[in-house]
Amino acid sequence: MRADMTKRSRKASRKRTFKSALLSKINGLLRMRRFWFGLTSSAAVGHQVSGCTLGAGLYDTVLSKVNGSVAAPLLASALASLTPLADGLMRYMLQDLLGLPASVVGSAGSTAPSVGGVASSSATQFSQCRQHFPAGTPPVVPGSADLRELCYSGFAVLHSGSHKAPVFVAERLNRASILQAKGRQRTDKFFADARLPRAERAELADYQGSGYSRGHMAPAGNMASAEAMAQSFSLANMVPQNQSHNAGPWSQIEQATRGYAQRAQGDVYVFTGPVYSGPTRTIGPGKVQVPSHLFKLVYDASTGKSWAHWQANAAGTRVTPPISYEELVRRSGIRFLPSSVTG
């Protein structure tokens, strides 16, 4: 009898220790309130964490359960460890350890719905981050069922589930933001954005050994805060990019764009993205598609001037003269700027 009691006592002690460790981990992760809400693309859409959808109400419930503080700074390393958590472990932490009912936690495999009606309409919405777009008006794109809008603090992404890469990434730059970004240390903590269903997103394993760079569309060098810097390493902001092109001509274009934004009198809006033509090439087990070309549109809201860089995603590519906005629209099929600014 005494042996059985001792065994049960030890088992209970191990369970308490395990529970304490998990709660400590959750507490550290959930203290990133600004990060979570910076990533929210719509108040109606929950945060999909490895298959478990966390709505804003659930987030606050978990906070109260764990007594989490909302004043701690962003922990970029915690972000990197958050996304790979398995469905079962996440539900176990939320339901069994924190006592949340299954009806609140949800089940494995649930996915966040498409935001803003992109699947049925050609007009994107980005209702939670329109500050990234000129005149607060997002682009008009060809409709598709697998397009999802993602809001970050420093940029916005329209993501394609079929390509597992962005359709475009939008940024608003100005002198103040460029000065704030100067000298900021890169985090280099790449992560798969857990708001995207697994079947639609790139994973770290897709790029490993692929021979391609994880090419930022919104460059890390543009990020004006530690939060924005950490978020810029989302794979939703990446495309498979030729390494020499990424480090050479493309880097020169990014630097030139920052230089222009620093000299501009007001806001400069930048749209960057991939184009796919010719034979389909993919990388990794998730078959992330490799773009044939990349574009970067620059629009100066103060002067009304705009131009676009169009680059082949290949070794040997050089910086070529820019093309017009109208030509970019013709080639990409996307109307990036509202008629109110283009006339």
Secondary structure by P-SEA (a helix, b strand, c coil): caaaaaaaaaaaaaaaaaaaaaaaaaaaaacaaaaaaaaccccccccccccccccaaaaaaaaaaacccccccccaaaaaacccccaaaaaaaaccccccccccccccccccccccccccccccccccccccccccbbbbccccccbbbbbccccccccccccccccbbbbbbcaaaaaaaccccccccccccccccccccccccccccccccccccccccccccaaaaaacccccccccccccccccaaaaaaaaaaaaaaacccbbbbbbbcccccccccccccbbbbbcbbbbbbbcccccbbbbbbbcccccccccccccaaaaaaacccccccccccc
